[in-house]
Amino acid sequence: MKKLLFFVPLYILVCLSCGLETFYDMKPPKDAVPQNAADGIVVLPPIDTASSRKFEFTAVKNDGFTAWGTEVYYRIYNSLEKLQSDAKSINAVNADKSVDGFYKLQSLAYKRLRTEKSDGKQDLLIERDGRVTIRLRDEGLGVGAIYTGTVLPVFRENNMPFYFGAPEGNQKPPEAGNSDFTYTDAGENMFYVNAYAVSTGLQSASWTRAVSKVLPLGFCVFRN
């Protein structure tokens, strides 16, 4: 019985440490160039040119962490008002040296961008520092995650391409019920993709997953 009492607290301690992101003074990505700011303020009309449909920022190196890199999270909306309302709630808790912004975007069901490498489709992890440009659709200006001589395709959470036109073969636009799409009955005839970048890594001493403050990348507009 004494041995049982000894191991129960240890088991609880191990379980509590699983899957918890922690802030370890990790530097966040920087120098975003939002084409449309997700700042809680609805500005009409939003910019929706081909050249504006991109996310751009600088990924940073975090020394002292293992498997460090940058993750990008997104969500699709059909209501600009709802997008800005969610963005306002994220910005309200996105403080320096805090994981609250990351937890908030997770609670709002933001999804991680996917990619494809030689070993198959997987979550996108930008494993270098430097300038990053992400274009979701090919409009003659390049497409995918582009950084330091690397070009990776990008996909939605369900491994489908980002597509916003009329259904065509296997290509379908976001639909009500999709896990990465916030549908509003009174929404507009447009799709808005809002995104954030976050530095991540494993703290070398404890192997605890660490995340930084999130960097708002703004949103892109696609006509339906």
Buried (B, 14 or more C-beta within 10 A) or exposed (E): EEEEEEEEEEEEEEEEEEEEBEBBEBBBBEEBEBBBBBBBEEEEEBBBEEEBBBBBBBBBBBEEBEEBBBBBBBBBBBBBEBBBBBBEBBBEBBEEEBBBBBBBBBEBBBBBBBBBEEEEEEEBBBEEBEEBBBBBBEEEEEBBBBBEEEEBBBBBBEEBBBBBEEEEEEEBBBEEEBEBBBBBEEBBEBBBBBBBBBBBBBBEEEEBBBBBBBBBBBBBBBEE
